[in-house]
């Protein structure tokens, strides 16, 4: 039993041990090129969340990781078989109910650990602000917290099922990554993407919801072939160090009138 993983502990432990901080991993169920499993985002959130909570717990933080939500917003991947969609409004209701459950049990410091680019939770944080005694924090681990590490470690991290996600898969769930049994070569295409007809969109000046079946060949965006398990471990270790440090600071901080300032 790992006492920082809610799905593994029992009531005999929980009734005598109060948690101060909760981490909610958010994943997705969608194809990741030809080689990574549909649960890649969920597995990544569980790996990073579990290791970060473990590191914080070992430093005395009463932190618990909730079971990951394995579904995300997939409207732009709807053409690909068995992409399982929850609309943003639905996800917002699910998270709101879970936040209220935590508040009912005296847990007021909550970190949403998001692993899926299609999930946009900042509007939800704004909507819930002032509506709940909970203090909500959002970590999209593939964005700010790891941005500099990605540049140091990867040739090109990739957008979806590229080098970064493949490297994490090789490091932490290699048995689920499709490789050639003789050569070890990753069985995937090169993750090339098609440009739109608008220069402003291609340059990032204007954004859209990208229709994935027109953007990609097999859902991959980014070349997975330079990935190695070592690169995946280096990235995750860096993110875990930063995130666990934040969890320690969060647990130690008093929720006074000036919190979090």
C-alpha positions in Angstrom: 0.0 0.0 0.0 1.3 3.4 -1.0 -0.4 5.9 1.4 -0.3 8.7 -1.1 -2.4 6.8 -3.7 -6.1 6.9 -2.7 -7.1 3.8 -4.8 -4.6 1.7 -2.8 -5.4 2.8 0.7 -8.2 1.5 2.9 -10.6 3.1 5.3 -8.6 1.6 8.3 -5.8 4.0 7.2 -7.8 7.0 5.9 -10.0 7.4 9.0 -6.9 8.0 11.1 -4.9 10.0 8.6 -6.0 13.4 7.3 -4.8 14.7 4.0 -4.0 18.4 3.4 -3.4 18.3 -0.4 -5.1 16.4 -3.1 -3.8 15.9 -6.7 -6.4 15.1 -9.4 -4.8 13.6 -12.6 -6.6 14.3 -15.8 -6.0 12.1 -18.8 -7.7 11.1 -22.1 -8.6 8.1 -24.2 -7.5 8.6 -27.8 -5.1 7.1 -30.4 -1.4 8.2 -30.3 0.0 7.5 -33.7 0.4 3.7 -34.4 2.6 2.8 -31.4 1.4 4.4 -28.2 -1.6 3.1 -26.2 -5.0 4.9 -26.1 -4.4 5.5 -22.4 -1.1 7.4 -22.9 -2.2 10.6 -21.4 -3.8 8.9 -18.4 -0.7 6.8 -17.8 1.6 9.8 -18.0 -0.5 11.7 -15.4 -0.5 8.7 -13.1 3.3 8.3 -13.4 4.1 12.0 -12.8 1.4 12.5 -10.2 2.4 9.3 -8.3 6.1 10.1 -8.2 5.5 13.7 -7.3 3.2 12.7 -4.4 5.6 10.1 -3.3 8.5 12.6 -3.1 6.3 15.1 -1.3 4.9 12.5 1.1 8.5 11.4 2.0 9.1 15.0 3.0 6.2 14.9 5.4 3.4 16.3 3.2 0.0 14.7 3.8 -0.8 14.5 0.1 -3.1 12.1 -1.8 -3.4 11.4 -5.5 -7.0 10.7 -6.5 -7.8 8.1 -9.2 -7.1 9.6 -12.7 -10.0 10.7 -14.9 -9.3 8.7 -18.1 -11.4 10.8 -20.4 -10.9 14.2 -22.0 -12.2 16.5 -24.7 -11.8 14.8 -28.1 -14.1 16.6 -30.4 -11.3 17.2 -32.9 -10.4 13.5 -33.0 -13.9 12.3 -33.5 -13.0 10.8 -36.9 -10.6 8.3 -35.3 -12.2 5.1 -34.0 -12.8 5.0 -30.2 -11.6 8.4 -29.3 -13.8 8.9 -26.3 -15.1 12.4 -25.8 -16.3 14.4 -22.8 -17.2 18.0 -23.6 -15.5 20.7 -21.6 -18.8 21.5 -19.8 -19.1 17.9 -18.8 -15.6 17.8 -17.5 -16.2 21.0 -15.6 -19.2 19.4 -13.8 -17.2 16.3 -13.0 -14.3 18.3 -11.5 -16.7 20.6 -9.6 -18.4 17.6 -8.0 -15.0 16.1 -7.0 -13.9 19.4 -5.6 -17.0 19.6 -3.5 -16.4 16.1 -2.2 -12.9 17.0 -1.1 -14.2 20.2 0.6 -16.8 18.1 2.4 -13.9 16.0 3.8 -11.7 19.0 4.8 -9.3 19.0 1.9 -9.1 22.6 0.6 -5.8 22.5 -1.4 -6.3 20.8 -4.8 -4.0 20.5 -7.8 -5.4 19.5 -11.1 -2.6 17.6 -13.0 -3.5 17.7 -16.6 -1.9 15.5 -19.2 -4.1 16.2 -22.3 -3.8 19.2 -24.5 -7.5 19.1 -25.4 -8.4 19.8 -21.8 -8.5 23.5 -21.0 -9.2 24.1 -17.3 -8.2 27.7 -16.7 -11.7 28.9 -17.4 -13.0 26.4 -14.8 -10.6 27.8 -12.2 -11.9 31.3 -12.9 -15.5 30.1 -12.7 -15.0 28.3 -9.4 -13.0 31.2 -7.9 -15.0 32.5 -4.9 -17.7 29.8 -5.3 -15.8 27.2 -3.2 -13.6 27.3 -0.1 -11.1 25.1 -2.1 -8.0 26.6 -3.5 -7.4 25.2 -7.0 -4.1 25.0 -8.9 -3.6 23.8 -12.4 -0.4 22.1 -13.7 -0.4 21.2 -17.4 2.9 19.2 -17.1 3.6 19.4 -20.8 3.6 23.2 -20.8 5.3 25.7 -18.5 6.7 23.3 -15.8 8.6 21.3 -18.4 9.1 23.8 -21.3 12.8 24.5 -20.7 13.5 20.8 -20.0 11.9 19.8 -23.3 14.3 22.1 -25.2 17.3 20.6 -23.3 16.4 17.0 -23.7 14.6 16.5 -27.1 15.4 17.2 -30.7 11.8 18.2 -31.1 9.4 17.3 -28.3 6.4 17.0 -30.6 2.7 17.9 -30.1 1.1 14.5 -29.8 2.8 11.0 -29.7 6.0 12.6 -30.8 9.5 12.2 -29.3 8.5 13.4 -25.8 5.5 11.2 -25.2 7.2 8.2 -26.8 10.2 8.7 -24.6 8.0 8.7 -21.5 6.3 5.5 -22.8 9.6 3.8 -23.3 10.7 4.7 -19.8 7.5 3.9 -17.8 5.2 1.6 -19.8 7.5 0.1 -22.5 5.4 -3.1 -22.7 2.6 -1.0 -24.2 4.7 0.7 -26.9 4.6 -1.1 -30.3 8.2 -1.8 -31.5 9.7 -4.3 -33.9 10.6 -7.4 -31.9 13.9 -7.9 -33.9 15.2 -4.3 -34.2 13.4 -2.5 -31.5 12.3 0.2 -34.0 9.2 2.1 -33.0 6.3 1.0 -35.3 4.9 4.4 -36.2 4.9 7.0 -39.0 7.0 10.2 -38.7 4.2 12.3 -37.3 4.2 14.8 -40.1 1.4 17.4 -40.1 -0.4 19.2 -42.9 -0.5 23.0 -42.9 -3.8 24.9 -43.2 -4.5 27.2 -46.1 -4.0 30.3 -43.8 -0.6 31.6 -43.1 -1.8 33.3 -39.9 -2.9 29.9 -38.5 0.3 28.2 -39.6 2.4 30.9 -37.9 0.4 30.7 -34.7 -1.0 34.2 -35.0 -4.6 32.9 -35.1 -5.7 29.7 -33.4 -8.3 27.1 -34.3 -9.6 23.8 -33.0 -7.6 21.5 -35.4 -9.5 18.7 -37.1 -7.1 15.9 -36.4 -7.9 13.7 -39.4 -7.0 16.5 -41.8 -4.0 17.6 -39.8 -2.3 14.1 -39.4 -2.0 10.7 -41.1 -2.3 8.4 -38.1 -3.0 10.9 -35.3 0.7 11.5 -34.6 2.0 15.1 -34.5 5.8 15.0 -34.1 8.5 12.5 -35.0 8.7 9.7 -32.3 11.7 7.9 -33.7 14.5 9.8 -31.8 12.9 8.9 -28.5 14.8 6.9 -25.9 13.8 5.7 -22.4 16.6 7.8 -20.9 15.2 11.0 -22.3 11.8 10.1 -20.9 13.2 9.5 -17.4 15.2 12.7 -17.5 12.1 14.7 -18.3 9.9 13.0 -15.7 12.5 13.3 -13.0 12.8 17.0 -13.7 9.0 17.6 -13.6 8.6 15.5 -10.5 11.3 17.5 -8.7 9.6 20.8 -9.5 6.0 19.6 -8.8 6.9 17.8 -5.6 8.6 21.0 -4.4 5.5 22.9 -5.1 3.4 20.4 -3.1 5.6 20.8 -0.1 5.3 24.6 -0.3 1.5 24.3 -0.8 1.1 22.1 2.2 3.2 24.3 4.4 1.4 27.5 3.4 -1.3 28.9 5.7 -4.6 29.7 4.0 -5.0 33.1 5.4 -6.8 36.1 3.8 -3.7 36.8 1.6 -3.3 33.3 0.3 -1.7 32.5 -2.1 0.1 35.9 -2.0 
